């Protein structure tokens, strides 16, 4: 959502977790990692750490591979998801 008080009509940008490209927030899907798996949050209402992914078919197809790497890295660092 643009900032109502800004003359420049600033749109926040986020980075795609797969291809690492920066895009406007409305051009990305938000998803959350839960113990059950990945949950897409289209309205961005769930209160958890969000990750973002492009609407590009290549990024969407590589999401499962990214999830495996994410969990592998978390367990190496002894973090709890």
Residue pairs with C-beta under 8 A, 6 or more apart in sequence:
2 9
2 10
2 11
3 9
3 10
11 24
11 25
11 26
12 24
12 25
13 22
13 23
13 24
13 25
14 22
14 23
14 25
14 28
14 52
15 21
15 22
15 52
16 22
16 23
16 28
16 52
16 53
16 54
16 56
16 59
17 51
17 52
17 53
17 66
18 53
18 54
18 58
18 59
18 62
18 63
18 66
19 54
19 56
19 58
19 59
21 54
23 54
25 52
27 54
27 55
28 52
28 53
28 54
28 55
29 40
29 42
29 52
29 53
29 54
29 55
30 40
30 41
30 42
30 44
30 50
30 51
30 52
31 38
31 39
31 40
31 41
31 50
31 51
31 52
31 53
31 63
32 38
32 39
32 41
32 46
32 48
32 49
32 50
32 51
33 39
33 48
33 49
33 51
33 67
33 70
33 81
34 48
34 81
35 81
37 67
38 63
38 67
39 46
41 50
44 50
53 59
53 60
53 63
54 60
71 81
74 80
74 81
